[in-house]
Amino acid sequence: MGTQFLFIGFMFVAMWFLIIAPQRKKQKEHAKMLAALDQGDEIITAGGIYGEITHKKDDRFVVKIADGVKIELAKSFVQDVVRKK
């Protein structure tokens, strides 16, 4: 009976180090990247659209994707920074 609890505990610890901890680290890095974004930075969205941030709001960015075309994008949909200003 004690070895079963020990095995379950070992499985939980292994799952924590293999799955949960790396995911939390990745979320923290993404939040840090979002906080550092500013006007003029080129980004790529989760949908694969490249654009330039023209305005920063509390919960979203206004992104210029073509001449005369701007969209509002939730901050969580920014995948990566292509070029800093």
PAMIVEX-390550 format. One record per residue: x, y, z of N, C-alpha, C, O in turn; residue number from 1. Coordinates in Angstrom, 1 decimal, padded with zeros to 4 digits. Atoms other than C-alpha are relative to their C-alpha. Layout:
N
+--------+--------+--------+--------+--------+--------+--------+--------+--------+--------+--------+--------+-----+
!    n.u !    n.v !    n.w !   ca.u !   ca.v !   ca.w !    c.u !    c.v !    c.w !    o.u !    o.v !    o.w ! num !
+--------+--------+--------+--------+--------+--------+--------+--------+--------+--------+--------+--------+-----+
!      X !      Y !      Z !      X !      Y !      Z !      X !      Y !      Z !      X !      Y !      Z ! NUM !
...
+--------+--------+--------+--------+--------+--------+--------+--------+--------+--------+--------+--------+-----+
This chain:
85
+--------+--------+--------+--------+--------+--------+--------+--------+--------+--------+--------+--------+-----+
!    n.u !    n.v !    n.w !   ca.u !   ca.v !   ca.w !    c.u !    c.v !    c.w !    o.u !    o.v !    o.w ! num !
+--------+--------+--------+--------+--------+--------+--------+--------+--------+--------+--------+--------+-----+
!  000.8 ! -001.2 !  000.0 !  000.0 !  000.0 !  000.0 !  000.9 !  001.3 !  000.0 !  000.6 !  002.2 ! -000.7 !   1 !
! -000.9 ! -001.1 ! -000.1 !  002.8 !  002.4 !  000.9 !  000.8 !  000.2 ! -001.3 !  001.0 !  001.4 ! -001.7 !   2 !
! -000.7 ! -000.2 !  001.3 !  004.6 !  001.7 ! -002.4 ! -000.9 !  000.6 ! -001.1 ! -000.4 !  001.3 ! -002.0 !   3 !
!  000.9 ! -000.6 !  001.0 !  001.5 !  002.6 ! -004.4 !  000.0 !  001.5 !  000.2 !  000.0 !  002.3 ! -000.8 !   4 !
!  000.0 ! -001.4 ! -000.3 !  001.4 !  006.0 ! -002.7 !  001.3 !  000.7 ! -000.5 !  001.3 !  001.8 ! -001.0 !   5 !
! -001.3 ! -000.4 !  000.4 !  005.1 !  006.4 ! -003.3 !  000.1 !  000.2 ! -001.5 !  000.6 !  001.1 ! -002.0 !   6 !
!  000.0 !  000.0 !  001.5 !  004.7 !  005.6 ! -007.0 ! -000.9 !  001.1 ! -000.5 ! -000.4 !  001.8 ! -001.5 !   7 !
!  000.9 ! -001.1 !  000.5 !  001.8 !  008.0 ! -007.4 !  000.7 !  001.4 !  000.3 !  000.6 !  002.3 ! -000.6 !   8 !
! -000.7 ! -001.2 ! -000.3 !  003.8 !  010.7 ! -005.7 !  001.2 !  000.3 ! -000.9 !  001.4 !  001.4 ! -001.4 !   9 !
! -001.1 ! -000.1 !  000.9 !  006.8 !  010.0 ! -007.9 ! -000.5 !  000.4 ! -001.4 !  000.1 !  001.2 ! -002.1 !  10 !
!  000.6 ! -000.3 !  001.3 !  004.6 !  010.2 ! -011.0 ! -000.4 !  001.5 !  000.0 ! -000.3 !  002.2 ! -001.1 !  11 !
!  000.4 ! -001.4 !  000.0 !  003.2 !  013.6 ! -009.9 !  001.2 !  000.9 ! -000.1 !  001.2 !  001.9 ! -000.8 !  12 !
! -001.2 ! -000.8 !  000.0 !  006.7 !  015.0 ! -009.3 !  000.6 !  000.0 ! -001.4 !  001.1 !  001.0 ! -001.9 !  13 !
! -000.6 !  000.1 !  001.4 !  007.9 !  013.7 ! -012.7 ! -000.9 !  000.8 ! -001.0 ! -000.3 !  001.5 ! -001.8 !  14 !
!  000.9 ! -000.8 !  000.9 !  004.8 !  015.3 ! -014.4 !  000.3 !  001.5 !  000.2 !  000.3 !  002.2 ! -000.8 !  15 !
! -000.3 ! -001.4 ! -000.3 !  005.6 !  018.6 ! -012.7 !  001.2 !  000.4 ! -000.7 !  001.2 !  001.5 ! -001.4 !  16 !
! -001.3 ! -000.4 !  000.6 !  009.2 !  018.7 ! -013.9 !  000.0 ! -000.1 ! -001.5 !  000.7 !  000.6 ! -002.2 !  17 !
!  000.0 !  000.2 !  001.4 !  008.4 !  017.4 ! -017.4 ! -001.0 !  000.8 ! -000.8 ! -000.8 !  001.2 ! -001.9 !  18 !
!  001.1 ! -000.7 !  000.8 !  005.2 !  019.3 ! -018.3 ! -000.3 !  001.4 !  000.6 ! -000.3 !  002.4 ! -000.1 !  19 !
!  000.6 ! -001.2 ! -000.6 !  004.0 !  021.9 ! -015.8 !  001.1 !  001.1 !  000.1 !  000.9 !  002.3 ! -000.3 !  20 !
! -001.0 ! -001.0 ! -000.2 !  007.3 !  023.7 ! -014.9 !  000.5 !  000.7 ! -001.3 !  000.6 !  001.9 ! -001.4 !  21 !
! -000.4 ! -000.7 !  001.2 !  008.5 !  024.3 ! -018.5 ! -001.1 !  000.9 ! -000.6 ! -000.8 !  001.9 ! -001.2 !  22 !
!  001.1 ! -000.8 !  000.5 !  005.0 !  025.6 ! -019.5 ! -000.1 !  001.3 !  000.7 ! -000.3 !  002.3 !  000.1 !  23 !
!  000.1 ! -001.2 ! -000.8 !  005.0 !  028.1 ! -016.7 !  001.2 !  000.9 ! -000.3 !  001.0 !  002.1 ! -000.4 !  24 !
! -001.2 ! -000.8 !  000.4 !  008.5 !  029.3 ! -017.7 ! -000.3 !  000.6 ! -001.3 !  000.0 !  001.8 ! -001.5 !  25 !
!  000.3 ! -000.5 !  001.4 !  007.3 !  029.7 ! -021.3 ! -001.0 !  001.1 !  000.1 ! -000.9 !  002.1 ! -000.6 !  26 !
!  001.0 ! -001.0 ! -000.2 !  004.3 !  031.7 ! -020.1 !  000.6 !  001.3 !  000.6 !  000.2 !  002.4 !  000.2 !  27 !
! -000.7 ! -001.1 ! -000.6 !  006.5 !  034.0 ! -018.0 !  000.8 !  000.8 ! -001.1 !  000.8 !  002.0 ! -001.1 !  28 !
! -000.8 ! -000.6 !  001.1 !  008.8 !  034.6 ! -021.0 ! -000.9 !  000.8 ! -001.0 ! -000.5 !  001.9 ! -001.4 !  29 !
!  001.0 ! -000.6 !  000.9 !  005.8 !  035.4 ! -023.2 ! -000.5 !  001.3 !  000.6 ! -000.6 !  002.3 ! -000.1 !  30 !
!  000.5 ! -001.2 ! -000.7 !  004.4 !  037.9 ! -020.7 !  001.1 !  001.1 !  000.0 !  000.8 !  002.3 ! -000.1 !  31 !
! -001.1 ! -001.0 !  000.0 !  007.8 !  039.6 ! -020.4 !  000.2 !  000.6 ! -001.4 !  000.5 !  001.8 ! -001.5 !  32 !
! -000.2 ! -000.5 !  001.4 !  008.1 !  039.9 ! -024.2 ! -001.2 !  000.9 ! -000.3 ! -000.9 !  001.9 ! -001.0 !  33 !
!  001.1 ! -000.9 !  000.3 !  004.6 !  041.4 ! -024.4 !  000.1 !  001.4 !  000.7 ! -000.2 !  002.4 !  000.2 !  34 !
! -000.2 ! -001.3 ! -000.8 !  005.4 !  044.0 ! -021.7 !  001.1 !  000.9 ! -000.7 !  001.0 !  002.1 ! -000.5 !  35 !
! -001.1 ! -000.7 !  000.6 !  008.5 !  045.0 ! -023.7 ! -000.3 !  000.6 ! -001.4 !  000.4 !  001.4 ! -001.9 !  36 !
!  000.4 ! -000.5 !  001.4 !  006.6 !  045.7 ! -027.0 ! -000.4 !  001.4 !  000.1 ! -001.0 !  001.9 !  001.1 !  37 !
!  000.3 ! -001.5 !  000.1 !  006.2 !  049.3 ! -028.1 ! -000.3 !  000.3 ! -001.4 ! -000.2 ! -000.5 ! -002.3 !  38 !
!  000.3 ! -000.5 !  001.4 !  005.2 !  051.3 ! -031.1 !  001.2 ! -000.1 ! -000.9 !  002.3 !  000.2 ! -000.5 !  39 !
! -001.0 !  000.2 !  001.0 !  007.2 !  050.6 ! -034.2 !  000.6 ! -001.4 !  000.0 !  001.4 ! -001.7 ! -001.0 !  40 !
! -000.6 !  001.4 !  000.0 !  008.1 !  047.0 ! -033.3 ! -000.8 ! -000.8 ! -001.0 ! -002.0 ! -000.7 ! -001.2 !  41 !
!  000.6 !  000.9 !  000.9 !  007.4 !  044.4 ! -036.0 ! -000.3 ! -001.3 !  000.7 !  000.6 ! -001.8 !  001.4 !  42 !
!  000.4 !  001.2 ! -000.7 !  005.5 !  041.3 ! -034.8 ! -000.5 ! -001.0 ! -001.0 ! -000.8 ! -000.6 ! -002.1 !  43 !
!  000.7 !  001.0 !  000.7 !  004.1 !  038.1 ! -036.0 ! -001.1 ! -000.5 !  000.9 ! -000.9 ! -000.8 !  002.1 !  44 !
!  001.1 !  000.4 ! -000.8 !  000.7 !  037.0 ! -034.8 ! -000.1 ! -001.5 !  000.0 !  000.6 ! -002.2 ! -000.7 !  45 !
!  000.2 !  001.4 !  000.0 ! -000.5 !  033.5 ! -033.9 ! -000.5 ! -000.6 ! -001.3 ! -000.4 ! -001.7 ! -001.6 !  46 !
!  000.6 !  000.4 !  001.3 ! -002.3 !  033.4 ! -037.2 !  001.0 !  000.1 ! -001.2 !  000.6 ! -000.2 ! -002.3 !  47 !
! -001.0 ! -000.1 !  001.1 !  000.9 !  034.1 ! -039.2 !  000.0 !  001.4 ! -000.7 !  000.7 !  001.5 ! -001.7 !  48 !
!  000.1 ! -001.3 !  000.6 !  000.2 !  037.8 ! -040.0 !  001.2 !  000.8 !  000.6 !  001.3 !  001.0 !  001.8 !  49 !
! -001.0 ! -000.9 ! -000.3 !  003.2 !  040.1 ! -040.0 ! -000.5 !  001.4 !  000.1 ! -001.3 !  001.8 ! -000.8 !  50 !
!  000.4 ! -001.4 ! -000.1 !  002.7 !  043.7 ! -038.9 !  000.8 !  000.9 !  000.9 !  001.7 !  000.3 !  001.6 !  51 !
! -000.8 ! -001.0 ! -000.8 !  004.0 !  046.8 ! -037.2 ! -001.0 !  000.6 !  001.0 ! -002.1 !  001.1 !  000.7 !  52 !
!  000.8 ! -000.6 ! -001.0 !  002.6 !  048.1 ! -033.9 !  000.0 !  001.5 ! -000.2 !  001.0 !  002.1 ! -000.2 !  53 !
!  000.1 ! -001.5 !  000.2 !  001.2 !  051.6 ! -034.4 ! -000.5 !  000.7 !  001.3 ! -000.3 !  001.9 !  001.5 !  54 !
!  000.6 ! -000.6 ! -001.2 ! -000.6 !  052.1 ! -031.1 ! -000.1 ! -001.1 !  001.1 ! -000.5 ! -002.3 !  000.7 !  55 !
!  000.0 !  001.0 ! -001.1 ! -000.5 !  050.3 ! -027.7 ! -001.2 !  000.4 !  000.9 ! -001.2 !  001.5 !  001.5 !  56 !
!  001.1 ! -000.2 ! -000.9 ! -003.7 !  050.0 ! -025.6 !  000.2 ! -000.9 !  001.2 !  001.1 ! -001.7 !  001.3 !  57 !
! -000.2 !  000.8 ! -001.2 ! -004.3 !  048.4 ! -022.2 !  000.0 ! -001.5 ! -000.3 !  000.8 ! -002.2 !  000.2 !  58 !
!  000.1 !  001.4 !  000.2 ! -005.4 !  045.0 ! -023.5 !  000.2 ! -000.5 ! -001.5 !  000.0 ! -001.6 ! -001.8 !  59 !
! -000.2 !  000.4 !  001.4 ! -004.6 !  045.1 ! -027.3 !  001.0 !  001.0 ! -000.6 !  001.3 !  002.1 ! -000.1 !  60 !
! -000.8 ! -000.8 !  000.8 ! -002.4 !  046.5 ! -030.0 ! -000.7 !  000.4 ! -001.3 ! -001.6 ! -000.4 ! -001.7 !  61 !
!  000.5 ! -000.3 !  001.4 ! -003.3 !  048.4 ! -033.2 !  001.2 ! -000.3 ! -000.9 !  002.3 !  000.3 ! -000.7 !  62 !
! -001.1 !  000.5 !  000.9 ! -001.2 !  046.7 ! -035.9 ! -000.3 !  000.4 ! -001.4 ! -001.3 !  000.1 ! -002.0 !  63 !
!  000.0 ! -000.3 !  001.4 ! -000.5 !  048.0 ! -039.4 !  000.5 ! -001.2 ! -000.7 !  001.6 ! -001.6 ! -000.6 !  64 !
! -000.4 !  001.2 !  000.7 ! -000.5 !  045.0 ! -041.7 !  000.2 !  000.3 ! -001.5 !  000.9 ! -000.5 ! -002.2 !  65 !
! -000.2 ! -000.4 !  001.4 ! -000.5 !  046.9 ! -045.1 ! -000.3 !  001.5 !  000.0 ! -000.7 !  002.1 !  001.0 !  66 !
!  000.3 ! -001.4 !  000.2 ! -000.7 !  050.4 ! -046.4 ! -001.5 !  000.3 !  000.2 ! -002.3 ! -000.2 ! -000.6 !  67 !
!  001.4 ! -000.4 ! -000.2 ! -003.9 !  051.9 ! -045.0 ! -000.9 ! -001.1 !  000.7 ! -002.1 ! -000.9 !  000.8 !  68 !
!  000.8 !  001.1 ! -000.7 ! -004.9 !  048.6 ! -043.2 !  000.5 ! -000.2 !  001.4 !  001.7 ! -000.5 !  001.6 !  69 !
! -000.4 !  000.2 ! -001.4 ! -004.8 !  048.5 ! -039.4 ! -001.1 ! -000.9 !  000.6 ! -002.3 ! -000.8 !  000.3 !  70 !
!  000.9 !  000.9 ! -000.8 ! -006.3 !  045.9 ! -037.1 !  000.3 !  000.1 !  001.4 !  001.4 !  000.5 !  001.8 !  71 !
! -000.2 !  000.1 ! -001.4 ! -006.8 !  045.6 ! -033.4 !  000.2 ! -001.4 !  000.4 ! -000.5 ! -002.3 ! -000.1 !  72 !
! -000.3 !  001.3 ! -000.3 ! -005.2 !  042.6 ! -032.0 !  000.2 ! -000.2 !  001.5 !  000.9 !  000.6 !  002.2 !  73 !
! -000.2 !  000.3 ! -001.4 ! -005.4 !  041.1 ! -028.5 !  001.5 ! -000.3 !  000.3 !  002.1 ! -001.0 ! -000.5 !  74 !
! -001.4 !  000.2 ! -000.3 ! -002.0 !  041.0 ! -026.8 !  000.4 ! -001.4 !  000.0 !  001.5 ! -001.8 ! -000.3 !  75 !
! -000.3 !  001.4 ! -000.1 ! -002.2 !  037.3 ! -026.2 !  000.2 ! -000.7 ! -001.4 !  000.7 ! -001.8 ! -001.4 !  76 !
! -000.2 !  000.6 !  001.3 ! -002.2 !  036.7 ! -030.0 !  001.3 !  000.4 ! -000.7 !  001.5 ! -000.1 ! -001.8 !  77 !
! -001.3 ! -000.3 !  000.5 !  001.2 !  038.1 ! -030.5 !  000.9 ! -001.2 !  000.3 !  001.1 ! -001.6 !  001.5 !  78 !
! -000.8 !  001.3 ! -000.2 !  003.5 !  035.1 ! -031.1 !  001.5 !  000.4 !  000.2 !  002.1 ! -000.2 !  001.1 !  79 !
! -001.4 ! -000.3 ! -000.1 !  006.9 !  036.7 ! -031.6 !  000.3 !  001.4 ! -000.5 ! -000.5 !  002.0 ! -001.2 !  80 !
! -000.5 ! -001.2 !  000.5 !  008.9 !  039.8 ! -032.3 !  000.9 ! -000.2 ! -001.1 !  001.9 ! -001.0 ! -001.0 !  81 !
! -000.9 !  000.2 !  001.1 !  010.4 !  040.0 ! -035.7 !  001.2 !  001.0 !  000.0 !  002.3 !  000.7 ! -000.2 !  82 !
! -001.0 ! -001.0 !  000.0 !  012.2 !  043.3 ! -035.3 ! -000.4 !  001.1 !  001.0 ! -001.5 !  001.5 !  001.0 !  83 !
!  000.2 ! -001.0 ! -000.9 !  012.5 !  045.8 ! -032.5 !  000.2 !  001.4 ! -000.7 !  001.0 !  001.4 ! -001.6 !  84 !
! -000.1 ! -001.3 !  000.6 !  012.1 !  049.5 ! -033.3 !  001.5 !  000.6 !  000.1 !  001.7 !  001.7 ! -000.4 !  85 !
+--------+--------+--------+--------+--------+--------+--------+--------+--------+--------+--------+--------+-----+
